Each structure stands twice: as structure tokens, then as C-alpha cells.
Amino acid sequence: MPAIARCVMRLVMASMLLAVGCSRGSLSGTVPVTGKVTYKGQPVANATITFIGQGEARTAVAVTDASGVYRLKTLDSNGAIPGKYIVLVSQTENIPGADQPVSMDEAARNQGKAREPRQLLPARYSDPAKTPLDVEVKRGRTNSFDLSLAD
């Protein structure tokens, strides 16, 4: 195949891939979503917030800062796509050294079992079937959802 034909073929293939990628929709339709998480009236730091999208909405996530404040992200876009969401909140204990490799002797003593981090919030908030938290993100309004957790 002549070089010019190969070049044209590559250009056509690249155009087709670009068209397919663009037809899936973009995340430019996200809107800012923020809030604060408290448990027993106290801010919850380092909690993972997950908005599980219903229908066309995509999952969005955040981690709370030291004052319990979160700002959602959907893939690489700030915010969330308007729609209905089930909300999960989880916070696990920080196990010192959990991210460090263990020696063969230590692994043998523990029979290869890693210590599971303990959940610090009531389990229902991290279970999609049991969480009492749900919200609707809307376009054209302030989407601030404070999440007050209790036992």
C-alpha cells in the first residue's frame, strides 16, 4: 500500500475513533457539589463520600478534609452530573505501617492475613442497600448537602 494511502487510512481511523469517543457524552455537564459530614455533631475527617448515580448519573467521590468538608469529583471533572444519588459514607481507622511491605517472617506469623481496617462509622452508611442517605443534584442551584450521621 502506498505511503499516502496508509496516511489517509490512519487519518480516517483516527477520525472514526474520535467520533465514537465523543458520542459517549462528556462530563462537562457536571455541577459543583459540596457539603460537610458530621457524626454525633462532630466533623468527620478523612471519610470517603460516594454518590452512586441512578439512571444517567455517574458515580462521584470525595474525601473529607479536617473540618469534614467535601467537594465531589466525577472522573476528572469537579462536581457531579445532575440526577438522583444514593450516598455512602465510610471512614476506616488508619493502621500505622499498613502501606509498608512486611517481611516473610512477619507474614508467616500472621499466616498471610493482613489486618483489616476497622470501620469507624455505623455500617449502614457504607452499605448501598441500607444507607438512609439519598440526594438529588440539580442544575442551576447550589448543591450543598450536609450529611449528619447518627448511631
C-alpha positions in Angstrom: 0.0 0.0 0.0 1.5 3.4 -0.9 2.5 5.7 1.9 -0.1 8.3 1.0 -2.9 5.7 1.2 -1.6 4.5 4.6 -1.6 8.1 5.8 -5.2 8.7 4.6 -6.3 5.3 6.2 -4.8 6.3 9.5 -6.5 9.7 9.4 -9.9 8.1 8.6 -9.4 5.6 11.5 -8.4 8.4 13.9 -11.5 10.4 12.9 -13.7 7.4 13.5 -12.3 6.8 16.9 -12.6 10.4 17.9 -16.3 10.4 16.7 -17.1 7.3 18.8 -15.3 8.7 21.8 -17.2 12.0 21.6 -20.6 10.3 21.1 -20.5 8.7 24.5 -21.1 12.1 26.1 -18.8 14.3 28.1 -18.7 15.2 31.7 -18.9 18.9 31.0 -22.4 18.8 32.4 -21.2 18.4 36.0 -22.3 20.9 38.6 -20.4 21.7 41.9 -21.4 19.6 44.9 -20.1 20.2 48.4 -21.1 19.6 52.0 -20.0 18.7 55.4 -20.1 15.4 57.2 -20.7 15.2 60.9 -21.1 12.2 63.3 -22.7 12.8 66.6 -22.3 16.6 65.9 -18.5 16.4 65.3 -16.8 16.9 61.9 -15.6 13.7 60.2 -12.1 13.9 58.7 -10.8 11.6 56.1 -14.1 10.0 55.3 -14.8 8.7 51.8 -18.0 10.1 50.3 -19.5 8.2 47.4 -22.5 9.4 45.4 -23.8 6.3 43.5 -25.7 7.6 40.4 -29.1 6.4 39.5 -30.0 6.3 35.8 -27.7 8.5 33.7 -25.9 10.0 36.7 -22.3 8.7 37.2 -20.7 7.9 40.5 -18.9 10.8 42.1 -16.5 10.6 45.1 -14.7 12.8 47.6 -12.6 12.6 50.8 -13.5 15.0 53.6 -10.9 17.4 54.9 -10.0 18.0 58.6 -13.2 20.0 59.1 -15.4 17.4 57.5 -15.9 19.3 54.2 -16.1 17.5 50.9 -16.1 18.5 47.2 -17.2 15.8 44.8 -15.4 14.8 41.6 -16.7 12.7 38.7 -13.7 11.1 37.0 -11.6 14.1 36.1 -14.3 16.7 36.4 -15.3 18.7 39.5 -18.8 18.1 40.7 -21.5 15.6 39.8 -23.9 15.2 36.9 -27.4 16.3 37.8 -29.6 13.4 38.9 -30.5 11.2 41.9 -27.9 9.5 44.0 -27.6 7.1 46.9 -24.9 8.4 49.3 -22.3 6.3 51.1 -20.0 7.5 53.8 -17.2 5.4 55.2 -14.3 6.1 57.5 -11.7 3.5 58.4 -9.0 3.5 61.1 -5.6 4.4 60.0 -3.4 1.3 60.6 0.2 2.5 61.0 2.5 0.8 58.6 -0.3 -0.8 56.6 1.1 0.6 53.4 4.6 -0.8 54.2 5.7 -4.3 53.0 6.0 -7.0 55.6 8.9 -9.4 56.0 8.5 -13.1 55.2 8.8 -13.9 58.9 6.0 -11.5 59.8 3.8 -12.8 57.0 4.3 -16.3 58.3 3.5 -15.3 61.9 0.2 -13.7 60.6 -0.4 -16.6 58.3 -0.5 -14.2 55.4 -3.6 -12.4 56.7 -3.5 -8.7 56.6 -5.2 -6.8 59.4 -8.5 -5.4 58.1 -9.0 -1.7 58.9 -12.0 -1.2 61.3 -14.9 0.9 60.1 -15.3 3.9 62.4 -18.9 4.9 61.4 -22.1 2.8 61.6 -22.0 0.1 58.9 -25.4 1.2 57.4 -23.8 4.4 55.9 -21.4 2.3 53.8 -23.9 -0.2 52.6 -25.8 0.7 49.4 -28.8 -1.4 50.5 -29.1 0.1 54.0 -27.9 3.7 53.7 -30.7 6.2 54.6 -28.9 8.9 52.6 -30.1 10.0 49.2 -30.0 13.3 47.4 -30.8 14.9 44.1 -28.3 17.1 42.4 -29.9 19.8 40.3 -28.6 22.2 37.7 -28.9 25.9 38.4 -28.9 25.7 42.1 -26.5 25.4 45.0 -25.9 21.7 45.6 -24.7 21.6 49.2 -25.6 18.5 51.1 -24.6 18.4 54.8 -24.6 14.8 56.0 -25.4 14.4 59.7 -24.7 10.8 60.8 -26.0 9.2 64.0 -25.9 5.7 65.6 
